[in-house]
Amino acid sequence: MKSGYVVLCAMICVLISGCTEKESAMKPDLLPSAGHYARGFEKTVVLNLSCKYLLFLPEGYGKEEQKWPLMLFLHGAGERGENLELVKKHGPAKIVGRRKDFPFVVVSPQCPAEQWWTEKIDVLINLLDEIQSSYDVDAERTYLTGLSMGGYGTWALASAYPERFAAIAPICGGGKPFLARRLRDVPTWAFHGAKDNLVPVQESEQMVEAVKRSGGDARLTVYPDAGHDSWTATYNNEQLYDWLLSHRKKQKK
């Protein structure tokens, strides 16, 4: 009986020891003492990305084999939420309601309430991937524009993925000047109202000057009598669309 008890205890010890060793193997290597160590970290994260958006296909789309210019339009803070009709309040998403011949495929995503385009870079670039793979659009003539919050989003998205856009037109927004060097190969035309009391005109001035210092092609139009609404005059100006269409994405050598 005593012999059997000893064997049983020994088996339990072996099992406990095995579990301890297994648990230890599952944990990161323990460092033996205080010191400054080089370590590494790797983890696979699965993201669920989604958004609602408006899609405009111009007259003639699908009738002939051709690739259409693509415009990604980012609305302002007032159009956030779940009601896509809000996105039609300003800009290209409004214009296409009366201009069926607007010469772009236009994608107008909606940002959720209380969120910002600068937080949605992953969503926007994956939406762009989806549109480019699903519709007859020209990846070499992909343009980005946005107003106010969307102006900030335009600067941010273009800075993160400059190789994706042939030209950009941020309106009454701002960005991070230290990232402007990334935009030196992206033609930029910014717009702002001199009397804007929500987003100071200096926000656009700083970005445009930073791009120019980096050797980029950037210009700024300031409306001397305009307040925050510098987008109505901008999007009603046919020269903007002619300017966008005059650019193709630069090919890598």
Summary of the structure (lengths in Angstrom):
residues: 253
radius of gyration: 26.8
end to end distance: 83.9
largest distance: 101.0
contacts: 762
relative contact order: 0.12
helix: 41%
strand: 18%
